[in-house]
Amino acid sequence: MNLPATTLPPAPTSARVERAYLVALFDDAQSMWRRDFTAARKRYTAARLVVFDGVIHSACGKHDDSGPFYCPGDDTVYLDVRFFAMLLRDKRVGAAAQAYIVGHELAHQVQRLAGVATHVDALNRKDPARQNARTVQVELQADCLAGVWGRSAFPRSGLSVTDLDDALKIAHALGDDYLQEAAGNVVDHTVFTHGSSAQRTAWLRAGYKSGSPPSCDTFAAR
């Protein structure tokens, strides 16, 4: 994949969440995916971005303190600044962790345009018992695609290898098993929605290592 001459703005050095930096990350990721689709002679429909603080209404409903999410109903990535502020404060992580989350959410737009959602819907109708497992596969693929963009962005980001460890730390901390244990619950794999800590870090690393979307076939992996 050819890298553009553009560079990302310097990463924030304070613990304050900078909306402009989140927007820059989103725009950079979207530019890469637009080029990737164009090279494959496919049409890329741009996603919108909404950075919010508080209650937000989307085509997917009302959200309050929901964290970042993607809504396919309006092709929009919603980024909750309170979520990022919590990460910076509680997890002691920085710009690379923010980039991972932005990349993950935009990856859902990429998946929709690539037909993943349609494919999964068809499989769920045939085999509803595995619907939850497929949800995990979708989310892990989004982690991997975030890593693909990360490989493209890293040379232009001004980040160090140490900074990249932050993204892996957040992937680990957002694993379903980690969150269940942190809440004092017994780990129950049957209710996972995004994958275990080990799975999330492994797929993020796989995408970054390969820099290639075909390496992100979580549905073929067992």
C-alpha positions as CSV (number, residue, x, y, z in Angstrom):
1,M,0.0,0.0,0.0
2,N,1.5,3.3,-1.0
3,L,1.8,5.9,1.7
4,P,0.7,9.5,1.1
5,A,2.9,12.4,1.7
6,T,0.6,13.9,4.3
7,T,1.5,13.7,8.0
8,L,-0.7,13.5,11.1
9,P,-0.6,16.4,13.5
10,P,1.5,16.0,16.6
11,A,-0.1,13.9,19.3
12,P,-1.6,15.7,22.3
13,T,0.9,16.0,25.2
14,S,-1.6,16.8,27.9
15,A,-4.3,14.6,29.5
16,R,-7.0,16.7,27.9
17,V,-8.9,15.1,25.1
18,E,-8.4,17.2,21.9
19,R,-11.3,17.0,19.5
20,A,-9.2,18.2,16.7
21,Y,-6.8,15.3,17.1
22,L,-9.7,12.8,17.0
23,V,-11.0,14.4,13.8
24,A,-7.5,14.3,12.3
25,L,-7.2,10.5,13.1
26,F,-10.6,9.9,11.6
27,D,-9.9,11.8,8.5
28,D,-6.5,10.0,8.0
29,A,-8.1,6.6,8.4
30,Q,-10.9,7.4,6.1
31,S,-8.5,8.7,3.4
32,M,-6.6,5.4,3.6
33,W,-9.7,3.3,3.2
34,R,-10.9,5.5,0.3
35,R,-7.6,4.9,-1.5
36,D,-7.8,1.2,-0.8
37,F,-11.3,0.9,-2.2
38,T,-10.4,3.0,-5.2
39,A,-7.4,0.7,-5.9
40,A,-9.7,-2.3,-5.8
41,R,-12.2,-0.4,-8.1
42,K,-14.9,-0.4,-5.5
43,R,-17.0,2.6,-4.3
44,Y,-16.3,4.0,-0.9
45,T,-19.1,5.9,0.8
46,A,-17.6,8.3,3.3
47,A,-18.7,8.0,6.9
48,R,-19.6,11.0,9.0
49,L,-18.1,11.8,12.4
50,V,-19.8,13.3,15.4
51,V,-17.7,14.0,18.5
52,F,-20.0,14.5,21.5
53,D,-20.1,15.0,25.2
54,G,-23.3,14.0,26.9
55,V,-26.5,12.7,25.4
56,I,-26.5,12.1,21.6
57,H,-29.3,11.0,19.3
58,S,-28.5,8.9,16.2
59,A,-30.4,6.7,13.7
60,C,-29.6,3.9,16.1
61,G,-31.4,5.6,19.0
62,K,-30.5,7.7,22.1
63,H,-27.1,7.3,23.7
64,D,-26.0,8.5,27.0
65,D,-22.5,7.7,28.4
66,S,-22.3,5.0,25.8
67,G,-18.7,5.4,24.7
68,P,-17.7,5.4,21.0
69,F,-19.9,3.6,18.6
70,Y,-20.7,3.2,14.9
71,C,-24.3,3.6,13.6
72,P,-24.9,1.9,10.2
73,G,-28.3,3.7,10.0
74,D,-26.6,7.0,9.3
75,D,-23.1,5.9,8.3
76,T,-21.7,7.8,11.3
77,V,-19.0,7.2,13.9
78,Y,-19.8,8.7,17.2
79,L,-16.9,9.5,19.6
80,D,-17.7,10.3,23.2
81,V,-15.1,12.6,24.6
82,R,-15.9,11.4,28.2
83,F,-14.8,7.9,27.3
84,F,-11.5,9.1,26.0
85,A,-11.0,11.3,29.0
86,M,-11.6,8.3,31.2
87,L,-8.9,6.3,29.3
88,L,-6.4,9.1,29.6
89,R,-7.1,9.5,33.3
90,D,-7.5,5.9,34.5
91,K,-5.5,3.8,32.0
92,R,-2.6,6.3,31.7
93,V,-2.5,5.9,27.9
94,G,-2.1,8.4,25.1
95,A,-2.6,9.1,21.4
96,A,-2.0,5.5,20.0
97,A,-4.8,4.2,22.2
98,Q,-7.1,6.9,20.9
99,A,-6.1,6.1,17.4
100,Y,-6.9,2.4,17.9
101,I,-10.5,3.2,19.0
102,V,-11.1,5.6,16.2
103,G,-9.7,3.1,13.7
104,H,-11.9,0.3,15.2
105,E,-15.1,2.3,14.8
106,L,-14.4,3.4,11.3
107,A,-13.6,-0.2,10.4
108,H,-17.3,-1.0,10.9
109,Q,-18.1,1.3,7.9
110,V,-15.5,-0.5,5.9
111,Q,-17.1,-3.8,6.8
112,R,-20.5,-2.6,5.8
113,L,-19.3,-1.4,2.4
114,A,-17.4,-4.7,1.9
115,G,-20.6,-6.7,2.5
116,V,-19.6,-8.2,5.8
117,A,-22.9,-7.1,7.5
118,T,-25.0,-8.6,4.7
119,H,-23.0,-11.9,4.9
120,V,-23.4,-12.1,8.7
121,D,-27.1,-11.3,8.6
122,A,-27.6,-14.2,6.1
123,L,-25.6,-16.6,8.3
124,N,-27.6,-15.5,11.4
125,R,-30.9,-16.3,9.7
126,K,-29.6,-19.8,8.8
127,D,-27.9,-20.4,12.1
128,P,-29.2,-18.1,14.9
129,A,-27.5,-20.2,17.6
130,R,-24.1,-18.8,16.6
131,Q,-25.2,-15.2,16.2
132,N,-23.3,-14.0,19.3
133,A,-20.1,-15.8,18.2
134,R,-20.4,-14.0,14.8
135,T,-20.8,-10.6,16.6
136,V,-17.4,-11.3,18.2
137,Q,-15.9,-12.2,14.9
138,V,-17.1,-8.9,13.4
139,E,-15.6,-6.9,16.3
140,L,-12.3,-8.8,16.1
141,Q,-12.1,-8.1,12.4
142,A,-12.6,-4.4,13.2
143,D,-9.7,-4.6,15.6
144,C,-7.6,-6.1,12.8
145,L,-8.6,-3.5,10.3
146,A,-7.7,-0.8,12.8
147,G,-4.3,-2.4,12.9
148,V,-4.1,-2.2,9.1
149,W,-4.6,1.5,9.2
150,G,-2.2,1.8,12.1
151,R,0.6,0.4,10.0
152,S,-0.2,3.1,7.4
153,A,-0.4,5.9,9.9
154,F,2.6,5.0,12.1
155,P,5.4,6.4,9.8
156,R,3.5,9.7,9.7
157,S,2.3,9.9,13.3
158,G,5.4,10.9,15.2
159,L,4.6,8.1,17.7
160,S,7.2,5.7,19.1
161,V,7.1,1.9,19.5
162,T,6.4,2.6,23.2
163,D,3.3,4.6,22.2
164,L,2.1,1.7,20.1
165,D,2.1,-0.5,23.3
166,D,-0.7,1.8,24.6
167,A,-3.0,0.6,21.8
168,L,-2.3,-3.1,22.8
169,K,-2.9,-2.2,26.5
170,I,-6.3,-0.7,25.6
171,A,-7.2,-3.7,23.4
172,H,-6.4,-5.9,26.4
173,A,-8.3,-3.7,28.9
174,L,-11.4,-3.8,26.6
175,G,-11.5,-7.6,26.3
176,D,-14.8,-9.1,27.5
177,D,-13.0,-11.4,30.0
178,Y,-11.0,-8.5,31.5
179,L,-14.2,-6.4,31.8
180,Q,-16.2,-9.2,33.4
181,E,-13.4,-9.9,35.9
182,A,-13.0,-6.2,36.7
183,A,-16.7,-6.1,37.5
184,G,-16.3,-9.0,39.9
185,N,-18.1,-11.5,37.7
186,V,-17.2,-15.0,36.6
187,V,-16.0,-15.0,33.0
188,D,-18.8,-16.2,30.7
189,H,-17.7,-16.7,27.1
190,T,-21.2,-17.2,25.9
191,V,-22.1,-13.5,26.4
192,F,-18.9,-12.1,24.9
193,T,-19.6,-9.3,22.4
194,H,-16.1,-8.1,21.4
195,G,-13.7,-11.0,22.2
196,S,-11.3,-11.8,24.9
197,S,-8.3,-9.6,25.8
198,A,-6.0,-12.2,24.1
199,Q,-8.1,-12.2,21.0
200,R,-8.4,-8.4,20.7
201,T,-4.6,-7.8,21.1
202,A,-3.8,-10.7,18.7
203,W,-6.0,-9.4,15.9
204,L,-4.9,-5.8,16.4
205,R,-1.3,-7.0,16.2
206,A,-2.1,-9.1,13.1
207,G,-3.5,-6.2,11.2
208,Y,-0.6,-4.0,12.1
209,K,1.9,-6.6,11.2
210,S,0.4,-7.4,7.8
211,G,-0.9,-4.0,6.8
212,S,-3.3,-6.0,4.6
213,P,-7.1,-6.3,4.9
214,P,-7.2,-10.0,3.6
215,S,-5.2,-11.0,6.8
216,C,-8.3,-9.9,8.8
217,D,-10.6,-12.9,7.9
218,T,-11.7,-13.6,11.5
219,F,-14.5,-15.8,10.0
220,A,-12.0,-18.3,8.6
221,A,-10.0,-18.4,11.8
222,R,-10.8,-21.0,14.4
